[in-house]
Amino acid sequence: MRPFLRAGALEKVAGNPVVEATLTFVAATIGGPLAPVIPVLTKSLASERQKVRIEAFLVDVEHTLNSFEDRLRDLSDAQYKLLNESILAALNTTEQEKLRLLRSCVKNSLDMPDVDPMEAVALSRIIHDISVEEALFVVRNFSYQCVTISSSGAPSKEDATILCISPGSREEMVVSGLTTLGLLMTGEPTLGQLLRWSRLVAKFIVLLRDTK
């Protein structure tokens, strides 16, 4: 296996070399009550696949940060928070698609000088916990003003701004998750209740946009 990258722009942001970041991931994964089975886990095929995924992610991040090194000097504290948390979230991510979204978060955080500290804290939590399915739901349905759980079917033309989700569906679980994350507002997603997008959604979508 080829060696990790030399210390560089990634160190300046994450505060530690790539190798140490990978060891942090391993420790986080196999610590706690799983400690007695460390030798088993580290030899598993899943562990090896994860090492490969994380190394590829960190290589891409290193390339991105080196390409925009001039912007690193001017990062606000809020931008630093977003960028750093996007990298750390990857260390606990096994989905290739989620890693792709986190790559976008790393790059796009460099272009968000207007994000304020409280927004950065909230967005960092969302970046860490949101699933790919939830993120895609947000992007696809942000054009609707409201989301509701309803068995009445599709809304009328007058209610075209309302997205109706069937009770008991997989999408209802997605809506519940987005409410917990603070991206949909107004209580729990109970039957017939209108849920509205929070003001964080627009900046969250900016973080996710594919710039390639």
FENKA-V529332 format. One record per pair of residues at least 6 apart in sequence whose ideal C-beta (glycine too) atoms are under 8 Angstrom apart, sorted by the first residue. I is the first residue (numbers start at 1). J is the second residue. Records with the same first field share a line. If there is no record, write none. Layout:
I = J / J
This chain:
4 = 17 / 18 / 19 / 22 / 55 / 58
5 = 18 / 58 / 59 / 62
7 = 17 / 18
8 = 62 / 65 / 66
9 = 62 / 65 / 66 / 69 / 72
10 = 17 / 18 / 21 / 58 / 61 / 62 / 65 / 87
11 = 17 / 18
12 = 65 / 72
13 = 65 / 72 / 80 / 83 / 84 / 87
14 = 21 / 84 / 87 / 88
15 = 84
16 = 24
18 = 58 / 62
21 = 58 / 87 / 91
22 = 51 / 54 / 55 / 58 / 91
24 = 91
25 = 50 / 54 / 91 / 92
26 = 42
28 = 91 / 92
29 = 41 / 47 / 50 / 92
30 = 37 / 38 / 41 / 42
34 = 41
41 = 47
46 = 94
50 = 94
53 = 94 / 96 / 99
54 = 90 / 91
57 = 90 / 99 / 102 / 103
58 = 87 / 90
60 = 103
61 = 87 / 90 / 103 / 106
64 = 103 / 106 / 107
65 = 72 / 106
68 = 107 / 110
71 = 110
72 = 110
74 = 113
75 = 83 / 110
76 = 113 / 115
77 = 117 / 120
78 = 115 / 116 / 117 / 119 / 120
79 = 109 / 110 / 112 / 113 / 115 / 120
81 = 117 / 120 / 121 / 124
82 = 105 / 109 / 112 / 115 / 120 / 123 / 124 / 127 / 207
83 = 105 / 106 / 109 / 110
85 = 124 / 127 / 128
86 = 102 / 105 / 106 / 109 / 124 / 127
87 = 102 / 106
88 = 128
89 = 102 / 127 / 128
90 = 99 / 102
92 = 128
93 = 99 / 102
95 = 132
97 = 132
98 = 131 / 132
101 = 132 / 135 / 208
102 = 127
104 = 207 / 208 / 209 / 210 / 211
105 = 127 / 207 / 208
107 = 211
108 = 206 / 207 / 208 / 209 / 211
109 = 115 / 207
112 = 203 / 206 / 207
115 = 123 / 203
119 = 200 / 203
122 = 182 / 200
123 = 200 / 203 / 204 / 207
125 = 181
126 = 181 / 182 / 183 / 200 / 204
127 = 207
129 = 181
130 = 177 / 181
131 = 177
133 = 174
134 = 174 / 177 / 178 / 181
135 = 208
137 = 171 / 174 / 175 / 178
138 = 178 / 183 / 201 / 204 / 205
139 = 205 / 208
141 = 147 / 163
142 = 197 / 201 / 202 / 205
144 = 161 / 162 / 163
145 = 161 / 162 / 196 / 197
146 = 161 / 162 / 163 / 194 / 195 / 196
147 = 162 / 163 / 165 / 175 / 184 / 189 / 194 / 195 / 196
148 = 162 / 163 / 164 / 165 / 192 / 193 / 194 / 195
149 = 164 / 165 / 166 / 167 / 172 / 175 / 189 / 190 / 191 / 192 / 193
150 = 164 / 165 / 166 / 167 / 191 / 192
151 = 166 / 167 / 191
152 = 164
153 = 164
154 = 164
155 = 162 / 164
162 = 194
165 = 171 / 172 / 175
166 = 172
167 = 191
172 = 189
175 = 184 / 189 / 195
176 = 188 / 189
178 = 184
179 = 185 / 187 / 188 / 189 / 195
182 = 198 / 200
183 = 197 / 198 / 200 / 201 / 204
184 = 195 / 196 / 197 / 198
185 = 195 / 196 / 197 / 198
186 = 193 / 194 / 195 / 196
187 = 193
189 = 195
